[in-house]
């Protein structure tokens, strides 16, 4: 909800304190928290999420998960960000 309401400071706090950010249960459309931040054009939250995902990926040796998640319309968060740019 923090990403959905452009609360980037709260989002940062939650992530630093163990909140899960890769779950895709946020709404009927199957959007992840990164999708929601992109829909809101909240670039601060997008950066926070990508930085956090990148640091977690480095620790685990896995790829960045958030970048590859698609919603029910087969759209990545980047797709939504690009569509919203007027």
Secondary structure, DSSP 8 states (H G I E B T S, - for coil): -TTTTT-HHHHHHHHHTT-------SSTT---HHHHHHHTT-HHHHHHHHHHHHHHHHHHT---SGGG---TTS--HHHHHHHH--
